[in-house]
Amino acid sequence: MRTRKLTLTEGITAGILFGTASIFIRFLSNFDVFSIAFWRLIIACAILTVILLVSGKLSGLKDSVRGNLKDLVILGVFLGLHFIFFVSAVKDTTILNATVLVNTTPIFSVFLSTFLFKLKPSRLAVLGITISIVGACVIAYAEYTASTSEVSLVGAAPSVKGDLEAVLAAFVEAFYLNYGKRIRGQKAILPLMLPIYMFAAAAIGVLSPLGADRALKLPTEFSIVLPLLGLGALPTAVAHTLYFSSLSNLKSFETATMALLEPIGATILGVVLFSEFPAPLFILGTALVLLGIVFVAKEKG
């Protein structure tokens, strides 16, 4: 039987691993948004397929799809849109704006849970979510002030387009989590996630003509393939799978709050890989995020 402690561990692990996404995307500045989103999902699909084949559980895929096809397609579309908006936001606005606005997912998730699914959070959970979001904003500001001298870290200039994309990424993710909560249950996670990733990739492929390049690109250069493999493996195949899996015992807004660990994970990796040390204010932001998550974790399942 899956316990709340296990699902909290899944959510926290996912949140930390989400921090690797910005590191890998940083190396894909010359690759377009739709191609990045598409290939990260294709790579994730390949990884899950291999795991299911080796474990002899590929037959469970048929059971997951049977009776859930419509729901899986809808979830795939939501996830595909989230990836498109998220990668676009990172490219079109500042890291500060993108980080703060994408991390509004718990707010949207609370409203959707309350008004559409009648799942009201406790006062402790609301307090925890609020503290964590404030902490994420403090971290984003700390990272911004520490990187103003390095254009590569700041990214593009602030733009209404990029800010809107970040908000839409958060909004779509909130729908994805709330809708996913309905079908997650105690089902085996890998046979459930593989079709979701497949439908997400298909949705991105269908929408790709709307992109600047009008078509998906095939990655051929080693400098592109390597970060794409990392992006498809860690923040997608591992993190997003654990993220969705945690919905078995967590409410959607609780799962969304775990993702606020993303900037902490990204900053730690920045220190290890690029010797980019955060501003002292980062410590305050980290403490607030962790305190908020402790409050959410104390919520009764």
C-alpha positions as CSV (number, residue, x, y, z in Angstrom):
1,M,0.0,0.0,0.0
2,R,1.4,3.4,-1.0
3,T,1.7,5.7,2.0
4,R,1.6,9.5,2.3
5,K,5.3,9.5,3.3
6,L,6.3,7.7,0.1
7,T,4.3,10.1,-2.1
8,L,5.8,13.1,-0.3
9,T,9.2,11.6,-1.0
10,E,8.3,11.2,-4.7
11,G,7.1,14.8,-4.9
12,I,10.2,16.2,-3.2
13,T,12.5,14.2,-5.4
14,A,10.6,15.4,-8.5
15,G,10.8,19.0,-7.3
16,I,14.6,18.8,-6.9
17,L,15.1,17.1,-10.2
18,F,13.0,19.7,-12.0
19,G,15.9,22.0,-11.3
20,T,18.0,20.2,-13.9
21,A,15.6,21.3,-16.7
22,S,16.9,24.9,-16.8
23,I,20.5,23.6,-16.8
24,F,19.8,21.4,-19.9
25,I,17.7,24.1,-21.7
26,R,20.6,26.5,-21.1
27,F,22.6,24.4,-23.5
28,L,19.8,24.4,-26.1
29,S,19.7,28.1,-27.0
30,N,20.0,27.3,-30.7
31,F,17.2,24.7,-30.7
32,D,13.6,25.7,-31.2
33,V,10.9,25.5,-28.5
34,F,8.7,22.8,-30.2
35,S,11.7,20.6,-31.0
36,I,13.0,20.8,-27.4
37,A,9.6,19.9,-26.0
38,F,9.0,17.1,-28.5
39,W,12.3,15.3,-28.2
40,R,12.4,15.4,-24.4
41,L,9.2,13.5,-24.5
42,I,10.3,11.0,-27.2
43,I,13.4,10.3,-25.1
44,A,11.3,9.9,-22.0
45,C,9.0,7.5,-23.9
46,A,12.0,5.4,-25.0
47,I,13.3,5.2,-21.4
48,L,10.0,4.1,-20.0
49,T,9.5,1.6,-22.8
50,V,12.9,0.0,-22.1
51,I,12.1,-0.2,-18.4
52,L,8.7,-1.9,-19.0
53,L,10.3,-4.3,-21.5
54,V,13.1,-5.3,-19.1
55,S,10.7,-5.7,-16.2
56,G,8.2,-7.7,-18.3
57,K,5.4,-5.3,-17.5
58,L,4.8,-3.9,-21.0
59,S,1.5,-5.9,-21.1
60,G,0.2,-3.6,-18.4
61,L,0.1,-0.8,-21.0
62,K,-3.1,-2.3,-22.6
63,D,-4.9,-2.3,-19.2
64,S,-3.9,1.3,-18.5
65,V,-5.2,2.5,-21.9
66,R,-8.4,0.5,-21.8
67,G,-11.2,2.6,-20.4
68,N,-8.9,5.6,-19.9
69,L,-8.0,6.6,-23.4
70,K,-9.9,9.8,-23.4
71,D,-8.4,10.9,-20.0
72,L,-4.9,10.0,-21.2
73,V,-5.3,12.0,-24.4
74,I,-6.5,15.0,-22.4
75,L,-3.6,14.7,-19.9
76,G,-1.2,14.4,-22.8
77,V,-2.5,17.6,-24.4
78,F,-2.2,19.5,-21.0
79,L,1.3,18.2,-20.5
80,G,2.3,19.1,-24.1
81,L,1.0,22.6,-23.7
82,H,2.8,23.0,-20.4
83,F,6.1,22.1,-22.0
84,I,5.6,24.4,-24.9
85,F,4.7,27.4,-22.7
86,F,7.4,26.6,-20.2
87,V,10.3,26.4,-22.7
88,S,8.9,29.4,-24.6
89,A,8.8,31.4,-21.3
90,V,12.4,30.6,-20.5
91,K,13.5,31.8,-24.0
92,D,11.2,34.9,-24.2
93,T,11.5,36.5,-20.8
94,T,14.0,36.9,-17.9
95,I,14.8,33.9,-15.6
96,L,13.3,36.0,-12.8
97,N,10.0,36.5,-14.5
98,A,9.8,32.9,-15.7
99,T,10.7,31.4,-12.4
100,V,8.3,33.4,-10.3
101,L,5.3,33.1,-12.7
102,V,5.7,29.4,-13.5
103,N,5.8,28.8,-9.7
104,T,2.2,30.1,-9.4
105,T,0.9,26.6,-10.2
106,P,-0.1,25.9,-6.5
107,I,-2.3,29.0,-6.5
108,F,-4.2,27.9,-9.6
109,S,-4.3,24.4,-8.3
110,V,-5.9,25.5,-5.1
111,F,-8.6,27.4,-6.9
112,L,-9.3,24.5,-9.3
113,S,-9.4,22.0,-6.5
114,T,-11.8,24.1,-4.5
115,F,-14.2,25.2,-7.1
116,L,-14.1,22.3,-9.6
117,F,-13.4,19.3,-7.4
118,K,-14.6,20.5,-4.0
119,L,-11.2,19.7,-2.3
120,K,-10.6,22.6,0.1
121,P,-7.1,22.9,1.6
122,S,-6.7,23.4,5.3
123,R,-5.5,26.7,6.7
124,L,-2.1,25.1,7.4
125,A,-1.8,24.0,3.8
126,V,-2.7,27.5,2.5
127,L,-0.1,29.0,4.9
128,G,2.5,26.5,3.7
129,I,1.7,27.2,0.0
130,T,1.9,30.9,0.6
131,I,5.2,30.8,2.4
132,S,6.7,28.5,-0.2
133,I,5.7,30.8,-3.1
134,V,7.1,33.8,-1.2
135,G,10.3,31.8,-0.8
136,A,10.4,30.9,-4.5
137,C,10.1,34.7,-5.3
138,V,12.9,35.5,-2.9
139,I,15.1,32.9,-4.6
140,A,14.3,34.2,-8.0
141,Y,15.2,37.7,-7.0
142,A,18.4,36.5,-5.4
143,E,19.4,34.7,-8.5
144,Y,18.5,37.7,-10.6
145,T,20.6,40.2,-8.6
146,A,23.5,37.8,-8.6
147,S,23.5,37.4,-12.3
148,T,22.9,40.9,-13.7
149,S,26.5,41.0,-14.8
150,E,26.2,37.9,-16.9
151,V,23.8,38.2,-19.8
152,S,23.7,34.4,-20.4
153,L,22.1,33.9,-17.0
154,V,19.5,36.7,-17.2
155,G,18.2,35.5,-20.6
156,A,16.0,37.6,-22.7
157,A,14.6,41.0,-21.8
158,P,11.3,41.1,-19.9
159,S,8.3,40.8,-22.3
160,V,4.6,40.6,-21.9
161,K,4.7,37.6,-24.3
162,G,7.2,35.6,-22.2
163,D,5.4,36.5,-18.9
164,L,2.1,35.4,-20.3
165,E,3.6,32.1,-21.5
166,A,4.9,31.5,-18.0
167,V,1.5,32.1,-16.5
168,L,-0.1,29.8,-19.1
169,A,2.5,27.1,-18.3
170,A,1.4,27.3,-14.6
171,F,-2.3,27.4,-15.4
172,V,-2.1,24.4,-17.8
173,E,0.0,22.4,-15.2
174,A,-2.7,23.1,-12.6
175,F,-5.3,21.6,-14.9
176,Y,-3.0,18.7,-15.6
177,L,-2.5,17.9,-11.9
178,N,-6.2,18.3,-11.0
179,Y,-7.4,16.2,-13.9
180,G,-4.7,13.7,-13.3
181,K,-5.7,13.2,-9.7
182,R,-9.0,11.7,-11.0
183,I,-7.3,8.8,-12.7
184,R,-4.0,8.3,-10.8
185,G,-5.5,6.2,-8.0
186,Q,-3.2,3.3,-7.1
187,K,-2.5,2.2,-10.7
188,A,1.0,1.2,-11.8
189,I,2.7,4.4,-12.7
190,L,4.9,3.5,-15.7
191,P,2.1,2.0,-17.9
192,L,0.1,5.1,-17.1
193,M,2.8,7.7,-17.9
194,L,4.0,6.2,-21.2
195,P,0.8,6.9,-23.1
196,I,0.6,10.3,-21.5
197,Y,4.1,11.2,-22.7
198,M,3.2,9.7,-26.2
199,F,0.0,11.8,-26.5
200,A,1.9,14.9,-25.2
201,A,4.5,14.4,-27.9
202,A,1.8,13.9,-30.5
203,A,0.1,17.1,-29.4
204,I,3.4,19.0,-29.8
205,G,3.9,17.5,-33.2
206,V,0.5,18.6,-34.3
207,L,1.0,22.2,-33.0
208,S,4.6,22.5,-34.3
209,P,3.5,24.3,-37.6
210,L,2.5,27.2,-35.3
211,G,6.2,27.6,-34.3
212,A,8.7,29.9,-35.8
213,D,10.4,27.1,-37.7
214,R,7.1,25.6,-38.9
215,A,8.4,22.0,-38.4
216,L,10.2,19.9,-35.9
217,K,14.0,19.6,-36.2
218,L,16.0,16.4,-36.0
219,P,18.8,16.8,-33.5
220,T,22.1,15.8,-35.2
221,E,24.8,17.7,-33.4
222,F,26.4,16.2,-30.3
223,S,26.1,19.5,-28.5
224,I,22.3,19.3,-28.9
225,V,21.8,15.5,-28.5
226,L,23.6,15.3,-25.1
227,P,21.6,18.0,-23.3
228,L,18.4,16.6,-24.9
229,L,19.2,13.2,-23.5
230,G,19.6,14.7,-20.0
231,L,16.4,16.7,-20.4
232,G,14.5,13.7,-21.5
233,A,15.9,11.5,-18.7
234,L,16.1,13.4,-15.4
235,P,13.4,16.2,-15.3
236,T,11.0,14.3,-17.7
237,A,11.3,10.5,-17.5
238,V,12.2,10.5,-13.8
239,A,10.9,13.7,-12.3
240,H,7.6,14.1,-14.1
241,T,6.8,10.4,-13.6
242,L,7.4,10.8,-9.8
243,Y,5.5,14.0,-9.8
244,F,2.4,12.4,-11.3
245,S,2.9,9.3,-9.1
246,S,2.7,11.4,-6.0
247,L,-0.9,12.3,-6.8
248,S,-1.9,8.8,-5.5
249,N,-1.8,10.1,-1.9
250,L,-1.4,13.9,-2.3
251,K,-3.9,16.6,-3.3
252,S,-3.0,18.4,-6.6
253,F,-2.0,21.6,-4.8
254,E,0.3,19.6,-2.5
255,T,2.0,18.0,-5.4
256,A,2.3,21.4,-7.1
257,T,4.0,22.8,-4.0
258,M,6.7,20.2,-4.1
259,A,7.7,21.6,-7.5
260,L,8.8,24.8,-5.7
261,L,12.0,23.0,-4.9
262,E,13.0,23.4,-8.5
263,P,15.0,26.7,-8.1
264,I,16.8,25.2,-5.1
265,G,17.9,22.1,-7.2
266,A,18.9,24.4,-10.1
267,T,21.0,26.6,-7.9
268,I,22.8,23.7,-6.3
269,L,23.6,22.3,-9.7
270,G,24.8,25.8,-10.8
271,V,27.3,25.7,-7.9
272,V,28.5,22.2,-8.7
273,L,28.7,22.5,-12.5
274,F,29.4,26.2,-13.1
275,S,30.7,27.5,-9.8
276,E,27.9,30.0,-9.7
277,F,27.3,30.7,-6.1
278,P,24.0,32.2,-5.1
279,A,23.5,35.5,-3.2
280,P,23.0,35.3,0.6
281,L,19.3,36.1,0.1
282,F,19.0,32.6,-1.5
283,I,19.4,31.0,1.9
284,L,16.4,33.0,3.2
285,G,14.3,31.9,0.2
286,T,15.4,28.3,0.6
287,A,14.4,28.3,4.3
288,L,10.9,29.7,3.4
289,V,10.3,27.1,0.7
290,L,11.3,24.3,3.0
291,L,9.2,25.7,5.8
292,G,6.2,25.9,3.6
293,I,6.7,22.4,2.4
294,V,6.9,21.2,6.0
295,F,3.5,22.8,6.7
296,V,2.0,21.1,3.6
297,A,3.5,17.8,4.5
298,K,1.8,18.0,7.9
299,E,-1.5,18.2,6.2
300,K,-3.5,15.1,6.8
301,G,-4.0,12.9,3.8
